[in-house]
Amino acid sequence: MPRSTLLRSVLTRTVIVRLVLGWGSFVALIALAPLLGGDLPAPVLWLVLAAIVAIIVVCAFGVVTEAEHLALRLGDPYGTLVLTLSIAAIEVILISAVMLGPGEHHTIARDSVMAVSMIIMNLVIGVALIVGGLRHPDRRANRAGVLAYLGMLVVLLAVAFALPASLRNGGAYPPSAAIAMIVVVVLLYVVFLLRQLGSRKADFQEVDTRADAADAARRLPIGRIVAEHRPEIIGRTLVLLALALPIVLLSHDMATLLDEGLERLGAPVALSGLLIAMIVFLPETITTVRAAHGGEMQRVSNLCHGALVSTAGLTIPAVLTIGLITGQSVVLAESAPNLVLLGLTLLLTLATFAARRTYPLLGAAHLLLFALYALSTFL
């Protein structure tokens, strides 16, 4: 492909608008910092916060769009991994901004990861099962891949939420235990990735049909794909990073205003984590529902379960590291009701993806569990 054509295909008008909005907003916030530093009237505070959140969502959509282009070019499971790692990175950025901002946020990591878990495994998968089950009831995910994800999630979520609840340290890991958990979780996640991208790669691809088998036979090795499309892959990666940086730069202001706004409303502390989770996973939600609409149920699992494995495998070590460096206490222990809901979610997920077909009724059951979680957050 000629360089001029490649440049136009990567730097589209939409990409340029997103870049201008993201970086322009950051410059505008710097210029307006003296005006925004005081005690803002409530309408102004919520207006500025809504504008920042909107820009972050626009940039996040751009990041996911570029990651999706890379996913289509690289194929599964490499492509989906780019998507899920992008989402996990955005979440780490937003949680870190809240932790390092003003106020006490000892539970923000717990609240955010728990919210992501319930949004992904119940809300998003519930909608995907209904959409996919009504259009493609005969399609199902690759059981081996789903079981691998669930095995990882049982361990990672237990380390994140259940184990700290059994420690007499206020629901937080003591420094020595935190260091041990960081090392163990990161090593486990790395081993999982090596298996996912290596000998067990087929477990994370769509269940073979004649068309899928023929497509797999024509698929080029990943090294050759990268060699043949290196300019496009580099270009899209650079655009992805250029769109992710404004999220990093804007997240501090968002965290400060969000903290002040929720404090004025007297809203539950966990609502901050739920809002961050919704912002983070909104773009990938649309990608997941599209995959279900097209009958790609293993892609649904890769996007959802893969994103949650990346979140638990990267976010928890990241926030524990930040806590150790800054001397902050990172409270991870979950409440008994939420642990029960999480256990029910894992059991329902096992029943859902072990079935021989896609059942919309099970999707409705996932949505009910999410509704119960949302109610428990406000109660």
Secondary structure, 3 states (H helix, E strand, C coil): CCHHHHHHHHCCHHHHHHHHHHHHHHHHHHHCHHHHCCCCCHHHHHHHHHHHHHHHHHHHHHHHHHHHHHHHHHCCCHHHHHHHHHHHHHHHHHHHHHHHCCCCCCCHHHHHHHHHHHHHHHHHHHHHHHHHHHHCCCCCCCHHHHHHHHHHHHHHHHHHHHHHHCCCCCCECCHHHHHHHHHHHHHHHHHHHHHHHCCCHHHHCCCCCHHHHHHHHHCCCHHHHHHHCHHHHHHHHHHHHHHHHHHHHHHHHHHHHHHHHHHHHCCCCHHHHHHHHHHHHHHHHHHHHHHHHCCCHHHHHHHHHHHHHHHHHHHHHHHHHHHHHHCCCCECCCCHHHHHHHHHHHHHHHHHHHCCCCCHHHHHHHHHHHHHHHHHHHC
